[in-house]
Amino acid sequence: MTMQDDPHLSMVRPVTPGTPQGCEECLAEGSGWVHLRMCLTCGHVGCCDSSVGRHARVHAARTDHPIVRSYEPGEDWRWCFVDEAMV
């Protein structure tokens, strides 16, 4: 399968970050994060798998929103949690 063949790409929507200042759950808990990811279905901003909460992955599992993009300055890549692959 190529990156463009991922069937989950159909769930990508035009989104704006729900919490542009950082991970939604970490901000609510008062905790920190390592890197940020934004859901490309709804705009949820969550922390990466290197962060304690892994909130981007938790969000994807709870909502069936599979694809995120990096929410780090200068990064422009997408990840599918279902296929565990770049898309």
N, C-alpha and C positions, 0 to 999 in steps of 0.2 A: 504494500500500500504506500502510495506517495503522500506527501503532506496535504496535497489538494484533494486526495481521495477520502479523507477522514469524514465519515458520515455525520459526525457531531458538529462539523462546521456550519451546518444548517441552523444551529442554535445561536450563532453569533448575531448580535443585534448592535445597533448604534447605542452606546451607553455613555453615561457620565458617572464619575466616581461618586458613590454614596457618601463616603467620608474621605474627602481629598487629603485631609491632614494625617491619615494613617489607618491602621487596621481597626475596623469597627469594634471588634470584640476586645482587643487589647486596650483601646482607648476607654471602653466601658469598665474594664477591670483595673485600669491603671498600671498595666504591664507594658513591657517593651517588645520589640520585634527585631528580626534581622533584615529581611527584605519583604517587599510588598508585591501582591498580585491582585489584579482586578478581574472580576468575573465578566466575561463578554456576553453574558445573557442578561444580567440585571445591574451591573455596576458595583456590586459588593466589593469592598477592598478588604482583603485578608492577608495575614502574614504567611510566609513561605514555610516549607517543610523543615528548614533549619531553625525556625523559631519554635519556642516551647509549645505554643498553642496550635500551630499548624492550621490556623483558621481558614485559609483559602481552601485547603483540602476538605476540612470539615464542612464548609459551606457547599462545596461541590457534591459531597455525599448526601447531605440533607436535602438539597434542592434539585438534584439531577441536572445541574448546570455544569457541564463538563470542561469548558474551555476558559482558561484565564490568559491574560497577558501580563508581562512584567509591568509593574507600576514604579519602576526605578528609572531615574533620569538617564537618558541616553540608551536605554534598552528597548528593543522592539521585537520581542519574540512571544510566541504563544505556546501553551502547553495544554494537552488534553489529558485530564486525570483518568478517564476511562481507558484510553489506549496507552497511557504512560509514554507519550511521545510528543515531540515538537510538531506543531501543525502550522 
